[in-house]
Amino acid sequence: MKVYSLIFKGYWRDENRSGIPSVSGIYLVYRCKYNPDSDTVSLIEILYIGQAQNLNERHINHERRSDFLRQCKAGETLCYSVAEVNSPDLNVVENALIFAQKPPLNDKYKDGFNYDASEFHLEGRCNLMKMAKDIINKKYNIVDTPQEAITWNDDAERLILYADIMGFSHRVTQSNHNELKEDLLKFKRSWDAKSIPLRKGDHLRSVQFSDSILIVVNGTNEKMFNLITKAAVRLMQSAVSLGFPIKGVIAQGKFTYDKNNELYFGLPLVEAYQLHDEIYYYGVVVHHSAEQTVKLYSDATRPYTKAKVNLKKGKTSHYHLSWHLLDTKLSKGNIEDLVNIWLDKIEESVSGAPRIYVDNTRDVIASDNTQWETTIEDVELK
């Protein structure tokens, strides 16, 4: 197995990028905040990873610089870190880093590592690199091991999401039957339409009974994690936008999904139901059975946050889906303002305890925003 050792140097602010060395190598593009009093930058996010035969020339006239700048919010700027890499190794190293990090502005290489198994040793100025945090636990083996083929007829380890429409019994007793039926059909049509792309390949299935929804994926690898995450976001968006507040739990374990006999059972469903009953806000919480999978695969395109969430008997720390951090096209983008409009409509239709759910949901969203925007470390500049 070949070993690649990278020593990153940096950080150069955008206005000082002419100081980047004229060598072949790999570069990281960050958005950051400049701290003039200490002449440091607070790194926020890696936007892009690329390669160049001449790093200096590449950054003096980078054709995507305007794309990088558009990602910066008020008060933010760009900065860069680079590592010298021999020309023949550029494609391998670039592929590995992009596959591990999955920066939002990269398209190529995000879905797999296309070379022989390799080891990558990262040192120096490469803060926020996911590889440095996660891949180190796998001894930098970048090969994505395929999941053993699973059919829906198998009783297998799967990720599941159990969700429940809140206040449904009250709506049934207080609403006109036909009007409620039409509202439910609107929700079902919206969810079905949004989930069609996720169902391609028959790796994701779902079933709904009255106010309860079960979503199951056929395994626990990265592809399945991506599917159930996107499905959970779609479900939350469809439901809350139409005035159906939802709470749910993602769990993992041996599960039977037998559509022919309408038999759906397993420990993860029981565990999801029990934890779901404790949740006191609108959202999706991760049961501890699925936490290792979340730790392994979550990123800015599949955003989960570990923070205190509201339960009926107080607050406790749980991984949970930050579903408002993906837009309606499932791209990275904070739709908090739109979610608040949806929550306003729900709030206007209830009084008392249900409004606590709305308040708690806003609190969780605000907390998530703070955590995702929190700068990781102030670092010195070149």
C-alpha positions in Angstrom: 0.0 0.0 0.0 1.4 3.4 -1.0 1.8 6.0 1.6 1.3 9.7 0.8 2.6 12.3 3.3 1.3 15.8 3.0 2.5 18.9 4.9 0.1 21.8 4.5 1.3 25.4 4.8 -0.8 28.5 5.2 -2.9 30.3 5.7 -2.9 33.0 3.0 -5.8 35.5 2.9 -7.3 36.2 -0.5 -5.6 39.5 -0.8 -2.2 37.9 -0.1 -2.6 34.9 -2.4 0.3 36.1 -4.5 2.5 34.7 -1.7 1.4 31.1 -2.4 4.5 29.1 -3.5 5.1 28.2 -7.2 5.1 24.4 -6.8 2.8 21.6 -7.8 0.4 20.5 -5.2 -3.0 20.4 -3.5 -4.8 23.5 -2.2 -7.7 24.0 0.3 -10.0 27.0 -0.2 -11.6 28.2 3.1 -14.2 30.8 4.0 -13.1 32.6 7.2 -13.2 35.7 9.2 -10.2 37.9 9.5 -9.2 39.2 13.0 -7.1 42.3 12.5 -6.2 42.8 16.2 -4.4 39.5 16.3 -3.7 39.1 12.5 -5.3 35.7 12.5 -8.2 34.1 10.7 -11.1 32.1 12.1 -11.7 29.2 9.8 -15.4 28.3 9.1 -15.6 25.9 6.2 -13.5 24.2 3.5 -15.3 25.3 0.3 -13.1 23.5 -2.3 -10.2 21.2 -2.8 -8.1 21.3 -6.0 -4.8 20.6 -7.6 -2.3 22.6 -9.7 1.0 22.2 -11.4 1.8 25.7 -10.2 -0.2 26.7 -7.1 0.8 30.4 -7.4 -0.3 30.8 -11.0 -3.5 28.8 -10.3 -4.6 31.2 -7.5 -3.6 34.5 -9.2 -6.2 33.8 -12.0 -8.5 31.1 -10.6 -11.5 30.8 -12.9 -13.8 29.9 -9.9 -12.8 32.6 -7.6 -16.1 34.4 -8.0 -17.9 31.1 -7.0 -15.7 31.0 -3.9 -16.5 34.6 -3.0 -20.3 34.1 -3.4 -20.1 31.6 -0.6 -18.8 34.2 1.9 -21.2 35.9 4.1 -20.9 39.5 5.4 -17.6 40.0 7.2 -16.1 36.8 5.7 -13.3 36.4 3.3 -11.3 33.6 1.6 -8.0 32.0 2.7 -5.9 29.2 1.4 -3.7 26.4 2.5 -1.4 24.3 0.3 0.7 21.1 0.3 3.4 20.3 -2.2 2.7 17.1 -4.1 4.6 15.6 -7.0 2.8 15.9 -10.3 2.2 12.2 -10.9 0.4 11.9 -7.5 -1.9 14.9 -7.8 -5.0 13.0 -9.1 -4.7 10.3 -6.4 -4.3 12.8 -3.6 -7.0 15.1 -4.8 -9.5 12.3 -5.2 -8.8 11.0 -1.7 -9.2 14.4 0.0 -12.3 15.3 -1.9 -13.9 11.9 -1.2 -13.2 12.3 2.5 -14.2 15.9 2.8 -16.9 16.4 0.2 -16.5 20.2 -0.1 -19.7 21.9 -1.3 -18.1 23.4 -4.4 -16.5 20.2 -5.6 -18.4 17.9 -8.0 -15.9 15.3 -9.2 -14.6 12.6 -6.8 -17.2 13.1 -4.1 -18.8 9.7 -4.7 -15.8 7.3 -4.4 -12.1 6.7 -4.4 -11.0 5.5 -7.8 -7.5 4.2 -7.0 -5.8 1.4 -5.1 -6.0 1.4 -1.3 -3.6 4.0 0.0 -2.5 5.7 3.3 -2.5 9.5 3.7 -0.6 11.3 6.4 -1.8 14.9 6.9 0.2 17.5 8.9 0.4 21.2 9.3 -2.2 23.8 8.3 -5.2 21.7 7.3 -7.7 22.5 10.0 -11.3 21.3 9.4 -10.1 18.5 7.2 -12.6 15.7 7.8 -9.9 13.2 6.9 -7.7 14.3 9.7 -10.6 13.6 12.2 -12.4 10.6 10.8 -10.2 8.7 8.3 -7.4 8.5 10.9 -9.5 5.9 12.7 -9.4 3.7 9.6 -5.6 4.1 9.2 -6.3 6.3 6.1 -7.7 3.4 4.1 -9.7 5.3 1.5 -11.2 2.3 -0.3 -15.0 2.4 0.1 -15.8 -1.2 0.9 -19.1 -2.2 -0.9 -21.9 -3.4 1.3 -22.7 -7.1 0.9 -25.8 -7.3 -1.3 -29.0 -7.3 0.7 -32.5 -8.0 -0.6 -35.7 -6.8 0.9 -36.5 -10.5 1.7 -33.6 -10.6 4.1 -33.8 -9.8 7.8 -30.9 -7.4 7.8 -29.2 -4.6 9.6 -31.0 -1.4 8.4 -31.5 2.2 9.2 -35.1 3.2 9.8 -36.9 6.4 10.5 -40.1 6.3 12.6 -42.1 9.6 12.5 -45.4 10.7 13.9 -47.7 13.7 12.9 -48.3 15.7 16.1 -51.8 16.6 17.3 -53.4 14.2 14.9 -56.1 12.9 17.2 -57.1 16.5 18.0 -57.4 17.3 14.3 -59.5 14.2 13.7 -62.0 15.1 16.5 -62.1 18.9 15.7 -61.8 19.0 11.9 -64.2 18.4 9.1 -63.5 14.8 7.9 -63.4 15.7 4.2 -61.2 18.7 4.7 -58.7 16.7 6.8 -58.7 14.0 4.2 -57.8 16.5 1.5 -55.0 18.0 3.7 -53.6 14.5 4.2 -53.7 13.8 0.5 -51.9 17.0 -0.2 -49.2 15.9 2.3 -49.0 12.4 0.8 -48.7 13.8 -2.7 -46.0 16.2 -1.7 -44.0 13.5 0.1 -44.4 11.0 -2.7 -43.3 13.6 -5.3 -40.3 14.7 -3.3 -39.2 11.1 -2.5 -39.4 9.7 -6.1 -35.7 10.5 -6.8 -34.7 8.8 -3.6 -36.6 5.6 -4.4 -34.6 4.9 -7.6 -32.9 1.5 -7.4 -35.4 0.4 -4.7 -33.0 1.0 -1.8 -35.6 3.1 0.1 -39.1 2.2 1.0 -41.8 3.7 3.2 -45.2 3.0 4.6 -47.8 5.2 6.3 -50.6 4.2 8.7 -52.8 7.1 9.8 -50.4 9.5 11.5 -47.4 7.2 11.6 -44.7 7.0 8.9 -42.0 4.4 8.6 -39.0 4.9 6.2 -36.5 2.1 5.8 -33.3 1.8 3.7 -31.7 -1.4 2.7 -28.5 -1.3 4.7 -26.3 1.0 6.7 -23.5 2.0 4.4 -22.9 5.6 3.2 -25.3 5.3 0.3 -28.1 4.2 2.6 -27.2 6.8 5.2 -27.4 9.5 2.5 -30.8 8.2 1.4 -32.4 8.1 4.8 -31.0 11.5 5.6 -32.4 13.1 2.5 -35.7 11.3 3.0 -35.9 12.7 6.5 -35.3 16.2 5.3 -37.9 15.8 2.5 -40.4 14.5 5.0 -39.9 17.4 7.4 -40.1 19.9 4.6 -43.3 18.4 3.2 -45.0 18.0 6.5 -44.2 21.3 8.2 -44.8 23.4 5.1 -48.3 22.0 5.0 -49.1 22.5 8.6 -48.4 18.9 9.8 -45.7 19.2 12.6 -43.6 16.0 12.8 -41.2 14.4 15.2 -39.3 11.3 14.6 -36.2 9.1 15.4 -33.6 7.4 13.3 -32.5 4.0 14.7 -30.4 1.1 13.4 -30.5 -2.7 13.8 -31.9 -5.9 12.4 -35.2 -5.2 10.8 -37.8 -7.0 8.7 -39.5 -5.2 5.9 -41.9 -7.7 4.3 -44.2 -5.7 2.0 -46.0 -8.8 0.7 -47.2 -9.8 4.1 -47.4 -6.3 5.5 -44.9 -7.3 8.2 -42.6 -4.5 9.5 -40.9 -5.1 12.8 -37.6 -5.2 14.6 -35.8 -3.7 17.6 -34.9 -0.4 15.9 -38.6 0.4 15.4 -39.3 -0.2 19.1 -36.4 1.9 20.2 -37.3 4.7 17.7 -40.9 4.7 19.0 -39.8 4.9 22.6 -37.4 7.7 22.1 -39.9 9.5 19.8 -42.4 9.6 22.6 -39.9 11.6 24.8 -39.1 14.3 22.2 -40.6 17.7 22.9 -39.9 19.6 19.6 -40.5 19.1 15.9 -37.6 17.3 14.4 -35.6 14.1 14.0 -33.4 12.7 16.7 -30.8 9.9 16.4 -31.1 6.9 18.7 -27.8 5.7 20.1 -28.0 2.6 18.0 -27.3 4.8 14.9 -24.9 7.2 16.4 -21.7 5.6 15.1 -23.1 5.6 11.6 -24.0 9.3 11.9 -20.5 10.1 13.3 -18.9 8.3 10.3 -20.9 9.8 7.5 -22.5 13.1 8.5 -21.1 16.3 6.9 -22.4 19.7 5.7 -24.5 18.0 3.0 -26.0 15.6 5.5 -26.0 17.9 8.6 -26.4 16.3 12.0 -25.6 18.2 15.2 -24.8 16.9 18.7 -26.4 19.3 21.2 -29.0 19.4 23.9 -32.6 18.9 22.6 -35.9 19.2 24.3 -37.4 16.1 25.9 -40.5 15.9 28.0 -38.5 15.7 31.2 -35.8 18.3 30.4 -32.9 18.6 27.9 -30.2 16.1 27.0 -27.5 15.9 24.4 -28.4 13.9 21.3 -27.3 13.8 17.7 -30.2 15.2 15.6 -30.9 16.1 12.0 -30.4 19.8 11.3 -32.9 19.6 8.5 -33.2 23.4 8.0 -29.6 23.5 6.8 -30.6 21.9 3.4 -32.8 23.9 1.0 -35.8 22.6 -0.9 -33.4 21.2 -3.6 -31.5 19.3 -0.9 -28.5 21.5 -1.5 -26.5 23.1 1.3 -28.4 26.3 2.4 -30.0 27.6 5.5 -33.8 27.9 5.1 -34.4 29.0 8.7 -36.5 32.0 7.5 -38.8 29.8 5.5 -39.1 27.3 8.3 -40.1 30.1 10.7 -42.9 31.1 8.3 -44.1 27.5 8.4 -43.8 27.4 12.2 -45.7 30.7 12.4 -48.7 29.1 10.6 -48.6 26.1 12.9 -48.4 28.4 16.0 -51.4 30.4 14.8 -53.5 27.3 14.8 -52.8 26.1 18.4 -52.7 27.3 21.9 -51.1 26.1 25.1 -48.8 23.1 25.2 -48.4 22.8 21.3 -46.9 26.2 21.3 -44.1 24.9 23.6 -43.2 22.5 20.8 -43.0 25.5 18.4 -40.8 27.5 20.8 -38.6 24.5 21.4 -38.2 23.9 17.7 -37.0 27.5 17.2 -34.6 27.1 20.0 -33.0 23.9 18.5 -32.7 25.6 15.1 -31.0 28.6 16.7 -28.7 26.4 18.6 -27.8 24.4 15.5 -27.0 27.6 13.6 -24.7 28.7 16.3 -22.9 25.4 16.4 -22.5 25.2 12.6 -21.3 28.8 12.4 -19.0 28.6 15.4 -15.4 29.0 14.2 -13.3 26.0 15.0 -10.0 27.7 15.7 -8.2 31.0 15.2 -5.0 30.4 13.2 -2.1 32.5 12.3 -1.6 33.8 8.8 1.4 33.6 6.4 
